Amino acid sequence: MKISEIRNLNENDLKTKLKDLKSELFNLRFQLAINQLENPMRIRAVKKDIARVQTILREKELSATAEA
């Protein structure tokens, strides 16, 4: 997921996306524990996507407080 795609989402969509990514990460870790994970690099990509979404959420939060 690219940062430009994330920036275009509103706050509710970002929170939903974050929840989806966290559940996907949980499922990937579970698959890793039972040795059924096909692509271990997917865990790394999901972690980075979570960080990107959290960063954009924080930026939007800071810009909202700066405007107020």
C-alpha positions as CSV (number, residue, x, y, z in Angstrom):
1,M,0.0,0.0,0.0
2,K,1.4,3.3,-1.0
3,I,1.5,6.4,1.2
4,S,-0.4,8.5,-1.3
5,E,-3.3,6.0,-1.2
6,I,-3.3,6.2,2.6
7,R,-3.3,10.0,2.6
8,N,-6.5,10.0,0.5
9,L,-8.5,8.1,3.1
10,N,-10.5,9.8,5.8
11,E,-10.0,9.1,9.5
12,N,-12.7,6.5,9.8
13,D,-11.4,4.6,6.8
14,L,-7.9,4.7,8.3
15,K,-9.0,3.3,11.6
16,T,-10.9,0.5,9.7
17,K,-7.8,-0.2,7.6
18,L,-5.6,-0.3,10.8
19,K,-8.0,-2.8,12.4
20,D,-7.9,-5.0,9.3
21,L,-4.1,-4.9,9.1
22,K,-3.7,-5.8,12.8
23,S,-6.0,-8.8,12.3
24,E,-4.1,-9.8,9.2
25,L,-0.8,-9.6,11.2
26,F,-2.3,-11.8,13.9
27,N,-3.3,-14.4,11.3
28,L,0.1,-14.3,9.7
29,R,1.8,-14.8,13.1
30,F,-0.5,-17.7,13.9
31,Q,0.3,-19.3,10.5
32,L,4.0,-18.8,11.3
33,A,3.7,-20.6,14.6
34,I,2.0,-23.6,13.1
35,N,4.4,-23.7,10.1
36,Q,1.8,-22.9,7.4
37,L,3.1,-19.5,6.4
38,E,3.8,-19.4,2.6
39,N,5.4,-15.9,2.4
40,P,7.3,-14.8,5.5
41,M,8.0,-11.4,4.0
42,R,4.3,-10.6,4.1
43,I,4.7,-10.1,7.9
44,R,7.2,-7.4,7.3
45,A,5.1,-5.7,4.7
46,V,2.0,-5.7,7.0
47,K,4.0,-4.2,9.9
48,K,5.2,-1.4,7.6
49,D,1.6,-0.7,6.4
50,I,0.5,-0.5,10.0
51,A,3.2,2.0,10.8
52,R,2.3,4.1,7.7
53,V,-1.4,4.2,8.7
54,Q,-0.5,5.1,12.3
55,T,1.8,7.9,11.1
56,I,-0.9,9.4,8.9
57,L,-3.5,9.2,11.7
58,R,-1.1,11.0,14.0
59,E,-0.4,13.7,11.3
60,K,-4.1,14.3,10.9
61,E,-4.6,14.5,14.6
62,L,-1.8,17.0,15.0
63,S,-3.1,19.1,12.1
64,A,-6.6,19.1,13.6
65,T,-5.2,20.4,16.9
66,A,-3.1,23.0,15.2
67,E,-6.1,24.4,13.4
68,A,-8.1,24.6,16.7
